[in-house]
Amino acid sequence: MAERAVGVVGLGYVGLPLAVAYAEDGFPVTGFDVDPERVAALMSGHSHIDDVASERVAAVVDSGRFTATAEAGPLGDVDALFICVPTPFDRAKTPDLSYVRAATHSVASVLKPGMLVILQSTTYPGTTTEVVQPILEAGGLVAGRDFNLAFSPERVDPGNARWTVRTTPKVVGGITPRCAERARDLLASIMGQPHLVTILSSPVVAEMAKLLENTYRAVNIALVNELAQLSHEMGIDIWEVIDAAATKPFGFQPFYPGAGAGGHCIPVDPYYLSWKAREFDFQTKFIELAADTNLRMAHYVVQRIVSMLNRHQRPVVGAHVLALGAAFKPGVSDIRNSRAIRVMELLADAGADVSYADPHVPSIELLGRELKAVPATTPADAVVVLVAHADWPLQEIVATGTPVFDVVNASRGLGAAGNVEKL
């Protein structure tokens, strides 16, 4: 059965690009989101996602192929549904599946025979069968017999124009082979190349594969973060070391240090796996050590900034520190789990007068108060480069003699500037 009408539950960084892509390819798409203001903005042709231009949203809305709603009822008219909602953790690093459960209950309220449901939210192995399936089957329909259920993890890299929902290879695991085949066909329908979608043996394998992808990155980022600290003690430039190792054409992939991993995936997903592992009396020591190393990098960065200020005979208390960058990565407005903001919080808590510049983030909340972005050339006692935007006026800043602490090697190419210290 060829899918035609598509529903997307959750119109955030994963769901909106997916919904717009299907609508652009001629599918009637219904997008559901619990935020009525977001729904209203989308229906007015305004996008809240960097990777989806407002012009694209306006075009599919005007064509009638995309409708956003805050009511679950219209989802009953679709043939296939994607669940694309957040999967955060709480303060104890315990997985919070409240969004997944709520979204699944919404889907259950409109579930009909023959419908295809695909969970895309990153989560621990077993979520599809242990959480989503029982909720969907509570009404009497059976997964694999009366409706189709599969897990296909999102692979979204905000700000990446090369790898999108149309070009990034996907994996999918279904409750039954037929479920997987239908999910594969739907996913491949907007990609143009069916071989880009790989069928796995089960949802749990697909769930584990996604966690492996992100835990792999978390562990390697932790490795270079630890080596950055050691290299500093030894008087070695870690950035030159990484560049040197990267000349090897096999067996090495470069990862780079920083204030810790930000965004929704890398700081969160390893904890999902560690939490699930405890159900089997298994402690993921390696993964938890990496997560802890990355988490503590913000504190290390602040220590280095304080030391730099001291060398310039300026105590951190009362010092005006200008942070360059607030998003979790260059070129985006996404501040989820931003380590740049965490560094700012720690500096402010230490008594510094913190301001920030970021062309993509007009304002942030810092320790309970709103902070608005300022120009990158704002005079300060010290400048901290936290996000590697290409257009920072570093040459101009360095020329003023202001102490600069560069966390992300943005000052590469400036030469041996005496007032620049790198991580």
VEXDREN-2710 file (C-alpha; in Angstrom, 1 decimal):
% VEXDREN-2710
k/r/px/py/pz
1/MET/0.0/0.0/0.0
2/ALA/1.5/3.3/-1.0
3/GLU/1.3/5.9/1.7
4/ARG/-0.3/9.2/0.8
5/ALA/-1.4/11.4/3.6
6/VAL/1.3/11.8/6.2
7/GLY/1.1/13.1/9.8
8/VAL/3.9/14.4/11.9
9/VAL/3.6/14.7/15.7
10/GLY/6.0/17.3/17.0
11/LEU/7.0/20.2/14.7
12/GLY/10.4/21.0/16.1
13/TYR/14.0/20.5/14.8
14/VAL/13.2/16.9/13.6
15/GLY/9.5/17.1/12.7
16/LEU/9.2/20.3/10.7
17/PRO/11.9/19.6/8.2
18/LEU/10.3/16.1/7.7
19/ALA/6.8/17.6/7.3
20/VAL/7.9/20.2/4.8
21/ALA/9.9/17.7/2.7
22/TYR/6.9/15.4/2.4
23/ALA/4.6/18.3/1.5
24/GLU/7.0/19.6/-1.1
25/ASP/7.0/16.2/-2.7
26/GLY/3.2/16.3/-3.0
27/PHE/2.1/14.4/0.1
28/PRO/-0.8/15.9/2.0
29/VAL/0.7/16.5/5.4
30/THR/-0.9/17.3/8.8
31/GLY/1.5/18.5/11.5
32/PHE/0.5/18.3/15.1
33/ASP/2.1/20.3/17.9
34/VAL/0.9/21.1/21.4
35/ASP/2.1/24.7/21.1
36/PRO/-0.8/26.8/19.6
37/GLU/1.5/29.8/19.0
38/ARG/3.9/27.6/17.0
39/VAL/1.0/26.2/15.0
40/ALA/-0.4/29.7/14.3
41/ALA/3.0/30.9/13.2
42/LEU/3.5/28.0/10.8
43/MET/0.0/28.5/9.3
44/SER/1.1/32.2/8.7
45/GLY/4.1/30.9/6.8
46/HIS/6.7/31.6/9.5
47/SER/9.3/29.0/10.4
48/HIS/11.0/28.8/13.8
49/ILE/13.7/26.4/12.5
50/ASP/17.0/27.6/11.0
51/ASP/17.1/24.8/8.5
52/VAL/13.6/25.4/7.1
53/ALA/13.2/28.8/5.5
54/SER/9.9/30.6/6.1
55/GLU/9.4/30.8/2.3
56/ARG/9.3/27.0/2.2
57/VAL/6.7/26.8/4.9
58/ALA/4.6/29.5/3.3
59/ALA/4.7/27.7/-0.1
60/VAL/3.4/24.4/1.2
61/VAL/0.8/26.1/3.4
62/ASP/-0.4/28.1/0.4
63/SER/-0.5/25.0/-1.8
64/GLY/-2.8/23.3/0.8
65/ARG/-0.4/20.4/1.2
66/PHE/0.6/21.3/4.7
67/THR/-1.7/22.0/7.6
68/ALA/-0.5/22.6/11.2
69/THR/-2.9/21.9/14.1
70/ALA/-2.9/21.8/17.9
71/GLU/-5.8/19.2/17.8
72/ALA/-5.1/15.5/17.5
73/GLY/-8.4/14.8/15.6
74/PRO/-7.2/15.7/12.1
75/LEU/-4.4/13.1/12.4
76/GLY/-7.1/10.5/12.0
77/ASP/-7.2/11.3/8.3
78/VAL/-3.6/10.3/7.5
79/ASP/-2.2/7.0/6.4
80/ALA/1.2/7.2/8.2
81/LEU/2.3/9.0/11.3
82/PHE/5.8/10.1/12.5
83/ILE/6.4/10.8/16.2
84/CYS/9.1/13.4/16.5
85/VAL/9.1/14.7/20.0
86/PRO/11.8/15.6/22.5
87/THR/13.4/12.9/24.8
88/PRO/15.2/14.9/27.5
89/PHE/16.3/13.7/31.0
90/ASP/15.5/15.0/34.4
91/ARG/18.0/16.5/36.9
92/ALA/19.0/13.0/38.1
93/LYS/19.8/12.1/34.4
94/THR/16.8/9.7/34.3
95/PRO/15.1/9.5/30.8
96/ASP/12.0/11.6/30.5
97/LEU/9.6/9.9/28.1
98/SER/6.6/12.1/29.0
99/TYR/6.6/13.7/25.6
100/VAL/6.7/10.3/23.9
101/ARG/3.9/8.9/26.0
102/ALA/1.8/12.0/25.5
103/ALA/2.4/11.9/21.7
104/THR/1.6/8.2/21.6
105/HIS/-1.7/8.7/23.4
106/SER/-2.6/11.3/20.9
107/VAL/-1.8/8.9/18.1
108/ALA/-3.8/6.1/19.9
109/SER/-6.8/8.4/19.9
110/VAL/-6.9/8.4/16.1
111/LEU/-5.3/5.0/15.3
112/LYS/-7.1/3.1/12.6
113/PRO/-6.5/-0.3/10.8
114/GLY/-3.7/-0.1/8.2
115/MET/-2.1/3.0/9.7
116/LEU/1.7/3.1/9.8
117/VAL/3.3/4.6/13.0
118/ILE/7.1/5.4/13.0
119/LEU/8.8/6.6/16.2
120/GLN/11.8/8.9/15.4
121/SER/12.6/10.3/18.8
122/THR/16.0/9.1/20.1
123/THR/15.4/6.9/23.1
124/TYR/16.7/3.8/25.0
125/PRO/16.5/0.3/23.4
126/GLY/13.0/-1.2/24.1
127/THR/11.0/2.0/24.0
128/THR/9.1/1.1/20.8
129/THR/7.9/-2.3/22.1
130/GLU/7.8/-1.5/25.9
131/VAL/6.2/1.9/25.9
132/VAL/4.8/2.9/22.5
133/GLN/3.3/-0.4/21.4
134/PRO/1.2/-1.1/24.6
135/ILE/-0.3/2.4/24.5
136/LEU/-1.3/2.0/20.8
137/GLU/-2.7/-1.5/21.4
138/ALA/-4.8/-0.5/24.4
139/GLY/-7.7/0.3/22.1
140/GLY/-7.8/-3.3/20.7
141/LEU/-5.8/-3.0/17.5
142/VAL/-2.7/-5.2/17.4
143/ALA/0.7/-4.0/16.1
144/GLY/1.9/-6.0/13.1
145/ARG/-1.6/-7.3/12.3
146/ASP/-4.0/-4.4/12.4
147/PHE/-1.5/-1.5/12.1
148/ASN/2.2/-1.1/11.4
149/LEU/4.8/0.1/13.9
150/ALA/8.5/0.8/13.4
151/PHE/11.4/2.8/14.8
152/SER/13.6/4.9/12.5
153/PRO/15.9/7.3/14.4
154/GLU/16.2/10.8/13.3
155/ARG/19.5/11.9/11.9
156/VAL/19.3/15.7/12.0
157/ASP/22.4/17.9/12.1
158/PRO/21.2/21.5/12.6
159/GLY/22.9/23.9/10.2
160/ASN/24.2/21.1/7.9
161/ALA/23.0/21.9/4.3
162/ARG/24.6/18.8/2.8
163/TRP/23.0/16.1/4.9
164/THR/19.3/16.6/5.2
165/VAL/16.2/14.4/5.4
166/ARG/16.5/13.8/1.7
167/THR/20.2/12.8/1.6
168/THR/21.0/11.3/5.0
169/PRO/21.0/7.4/5.0
170/LYS/18.4/6.0/7.4
171/VAL/17.9/2.7/9.3
172/VAL/14.6/1.2/10.3
173/GLY/13.4/-1.6/12.4
174/GLY/9.8/-2.9/12.4
175/ILE/7.6/-5.0/14.7
176/THR/7.3/-7.3/11.7
177/PRO/9.1/-7.5/8.3
178/ARG/6.0/-6.0/6.7
179/CYS/6.1/-3.1/9.1
180/ALA/9.7/-2.4/8.3
181/GLU/9.1/-2.6/4.5
182/ARG/6.3/-0.1/4.7
183/ALA/8.4/2.2/6.8
184/ARG/11.3/1.9/4.4
185/ASP/9.1/2.7/1.4
186/LEU/7.7/5.8/3.0
187/LEU/11.1/7.0/4.2
188/ALA/12.7/6.4/0.8
189/SER/9.9/8.2/-1.1
190/ILE/11.4/11.6/-0.4
191/MET/15.0/10.5/-0.9
192/GLY/14.9/9.3/-4.5
193/GLN/17.3/6.5/-3.7
194/PRO/15.7/3.5/-1.9
195/HIS/19.2/2.0/-1.0
196/LEU/19.6/4.9/1.5
197/VAL/17.2/3.2/3.9
198/THR/18.5/0.0/5.6
199/ILE/16.1/-2.4/7.2
200/LEU/17.2/-3.9/10.5
201/SER/15.9/-6.9/12.3
202/SER/13.9/-5.1/15.0
203/PRO/13.1/-1.8/16.5
204/VAL/15.5/-2.5/19.4
205/VAL/18.4/-2.8/17.1
206/ALA/17.6/0.5/15.4
207/GLU/17.2/2.1/18.9
208/MET/20.6/0.8/19.9
209/ALA/22.2/1.9/16.7
210/LYS/21.2/5.5/17.2
211/LEU/22.6/5.5/20.7
212/LEU/25.9/4.0/19.4
213/GLU/26.2/6.8/16.9
214/ASN/25.9/9.5/19.5
215/THR/27.8/7.7/22.3
216/TYR/30.7/7.1/19.8
217/ARG/30.9/10.9/19.4
218/ALA/30.5/11.6/23.1
219/VAL/33.3/9.2/24.0
220/ASN/35.7/10.6/21.4
221/ILE/34.9/14.2/22.4
222/ALA/35.7/13.3/26.0
223/LEU/39.0/11.8/24.9
224/VAL/40.2/15.0/23.2
225/ASN/38.8/17.1/26.1
226/GLU/40.9/15.2/28.5
227/LEU/44.0/15.4/26.2
228/ALA/43.4/19.1/25.9
229/GLN/43.8/19.5/29.6
230/LEU/46.9/17.3/29.6
231/SER/48.4/19.1/26.7
232/HIS/48.0/22.4/28.5
233/GLU/49.9/21.1/31.4
234/MET/52.6/19.9/29.1
235/GLY/52.8/23.1/27.1
236/ILE/51.6/21.4/23.9
237/ASP/49.1/22.8/21.4
238/ILE/46.3/20.3/21.2
239/TRP/44.9/21.8/18.0
240/GLU/48.2/21.2/16.2
241/VAL/48.3/17.7/17.6
242/ILE/44.9/16.9/16.2
243/ASP/45.7/18.4/12.8
244/ALA/48.9/16.3/12.8
245/ALA/47.0/13.0/13.6
246/ALA/44.4/13.8/11.0
247/THR/47.0/13.6/8.2
248/LYS/46.7/9.8/8.7
249/PRO/44.4/8.6/5.9
250/PHE/43.1/5.6/7.9
251/GLY/42.3/4.6/11.4
252/PHE/41.7/8.1/12.7
253/GLN/38.9/10.5/12.7
254/PRO/39.4/14.0/14.2
255/PHE/37.3/15.2/17.1
256/TYR/37.8/18.6/18.8
257/PRO/37.8/19.8/22.4
258/GLY/35.6/22.5/23.7
259/ALA/33.4/23.5/26.7
260/GLY/31.6/20.2/26.4
261/ALA/29.1/18.7/24.0
262/GLY/25.9/20.6/23.5
263/GLY/22.6/20.2/21.6
264/HIS/19.9/17.6/22.3
265/CYS/21.8/14.4/21.4
266/ILE/25.4/14.1/22.6
267/PRO/24.8/15.4/26.2
268/VAL/21.7/13.3/26.6
269/ASP/21.8/10.0/24.7
270/PRO/24.6/8.3/26.6
271/TYR/22.6/8.7/29.8
272/TYR/19.7/6.9/28.2
273/LEU/21.9/3.9/27.5
274/SER/23.5/4.0/30.9
275/TRP/20.0/4.1/32.6
276/LYS/18.7/1.2/30.5
277/ALA/21.9/-0.8/31.2
278/ARG/21.2/-0.8/35.0
279/GLU/18.1/-2.9/34.3
280/PHE/20.5/-5.6/33.4
281/ASP/22.8/-5.1/36.4
282/PHE/25.4/-3.6/34.0
283/GLN/27.3/-0.4/34.6
284/THR/28.5/1.4/31.5
285/LYS/31.6/2.8/33.2
286/PHE/33.3/3.9/30.0
287/ILE/30.2/5.8/28.8
288/GLU/29.5/7.4/32.2
289/LEU/33.2/8.5/32.5
290/ALA/33.0/10.2/29.1
291/ALA/29.8/11.9/29.9
292/ASP/31.2/13.2/33.2
293/THR/34.4/14.4/31.4
294/ASN/32.4/16.4/28.9
295/LEU/30.1/17.7/31.6
296/ARG/33.0/19.1/33.7
297/MET/34.7/20.8/30.8
298/ALA/32.7/24.0/31.4
299/HIS/34.2/24.2/34.9
300/TYR/37.7/23.7/33.5
301/VAL/37.2/26.4/30.9
302/VAL/36.1/28.9/33.6
303/GLN/39.2/28.0/35.7
304/ARG/41.4/28.8/32.7
305/ILE/39.6/32.1/32.2
306/VAL/40.0/33.0/35.9
307/SER/43.7/32.2/35.6
308/MET/44.0/34.4/32.5
309/LEU/42.3/37.3/34.3
310/ASN/44.6/36.9/37.3
311/ARG/47.7/37.0/35.0
312/HIS/46.4/40.3/33.7
313/GLN/45.9/41.6/37.3
314/ARG/42.1/41.5/37.0
315/PRO/40.0/39.6/39.5
316/VAL/37.0/37.7/38.1
317/VAL/34.7/39.5/40.5
318/GLY/33.4/42.6/38.7
319/ALA/35.3/41.8/35.5
320/HIS/33.4/42.4/32.3
321/VAL/33.7/39.2/30.3
322/LEU/32.3/39.2/26.7
323/ALA/31.4/35.7/25.4
324/LEU/31.4/35.2/21.7
325/GLY/28.7/32.7/20.9
326/ALA/25.6/31.3/22.8
327/ALA/24.3/28.6/20.5
328/PHE/25.4/25.0/20.9
329/LYS/27.2/25.1/17.5
330/PRO/28.1/27.6/14.8
331/GLY/25.5/28.9/12.4
332/VAL/22.4/28.0/14.3
333/SER/20.1/29.6/16.9
334/ASP/19.6/26.4/18.8
335/ILE/20.6/26.8/22.5
336/ARG/19.5/23.4/23.8
337/ASN/22.1/22.2/26.3
338/SER/24.4/25.0/25.2
339/ARG/27.8/24.7/26.9
340/ALA/28.5/28.3/25.9
341/ILE/25.6/29.4/28.1
342/ARG/26.8/27.1/30.9
343/VAL/30.2/28.8/30.8
344/MET/28.5/32.1/31.0
345/GLU/26.4/30.9/34.0
346/LEU/29.5/29.8/35.9
347/LEU/31.3/33.1/35.1
348/ALA/28.3/35.1/36.4
349/ASP/28.1/32.9/39.4
350/ALA/31.8/33.6/40.1
351/GLY/31.0/37.3/40.1
352/ALA/31.8/38.4/36.5
353/ASP/29.7/40.9/34.6
354/VAL/28.9/38.7/31.6
355/SER/27.7/39.9/28.2
356/TYR/27.5/37.9/24.9
357/ALA/27.4/38.3/21.2
358/ASP/25.8/35.9/18.8
359/PRO/24.3/36.8/15.4
360/HIS/21.8/34.0/15.6
361/VAL/20.6/34.3/19.2
362/PRO/19.1/37.7/20.1
363/SER/18.6/36.9/23.8
364/ILE/19.1/34.3/26.4
365/GLU/18.1/33.7/30.0
366/LEU/21.1/33.8/32.3
367/LEU/20.6/32.9/36.0
368/GLY/17.0/34.1/35.9
369/ARG/17.4/37.3/33.9
370/GLU/17.1/38.1/30.3
371/LEU/20.4/39.0/28.5
372/LYS/20.3/40.6/25.1
373/ALA/23.1/40.1/22.6
374/VAL/25.6/43.0/22.1
375/PRO/28.0/43.7/19.3
376/ALA/31.1/41.5/19.1
377/THR/33.3/44.5/19.4
378/THR/31.9/45.7/22.7
379/PRO/34.8/46.7/25.0
380/ALA/35.4/44.2/27.8
381/ASP/38.1/43.2/30.3
382/ALA/38.3/39.8/28.6
383/VAL/36.8/38.0/25.6
384/VAL/35.9/34.3/25.5
385/VAL/35.4/32.6/22.2
386/LEU/32.8/29.8/22.8
387/VAL/31.4/29.2/19.4
388/ALA/33.4/29.2/16.2
389/HIS/31.5/31.6/14.0
390/ALA/33.6/32.6/10.9
391/ASP/32.7/36.2/11.1
392/TRP/34.0/37.1/14.6
393/PRO/36.2/40.3/14.3
394/LEU/39.0/38.6/16.2
395/GLN/41.8/40.5/14.4
396/GLU/40.2/43.8/15.6
397/ILE/39.6/42.5/19.1
398/VAL/43.2/41.1/19.4
399/ALA/44.5/44.5/18.2
400/THR/43.0/46.2/21.2
401/GLY/45.1/44.2/23.6
402/THR/42.1/42.7/25.3
403/PRO/42.9/39.2/26.8
404/VAL/41.2/36.5/24.7
405/PHE/40.5/33.0/25.7
406/ASP/39.8/30.9/22.6
407/VAL/37.9/27.6/23.4
408/VAL/37.3/26.6/19.8
409/ASN/40.5/27.5/17.9
410/ALA/38.7/30.4/16.2
411/SER/41.9/32.4/16.3
412/ARG/43.7/30.0/14.0
413/GLY/45.7/32.0/11.5
414/LEU/46.1/35.1/13.7
415/GLY/49.7/34.1/14.5
416/ALA/51.3/34.2/17.9
417/ALA/49.2/37.0/19.4
418/GLY/50.4/37.5/22.9
419/ASN/47.0/38.3/24.4
420/VAL/45.4/35.1/23.0
421/GLU/45.3/31.9/25.0
422/LYS/43.8/28.7/23.6
423/LEU/42.2/25.7/25.3
END
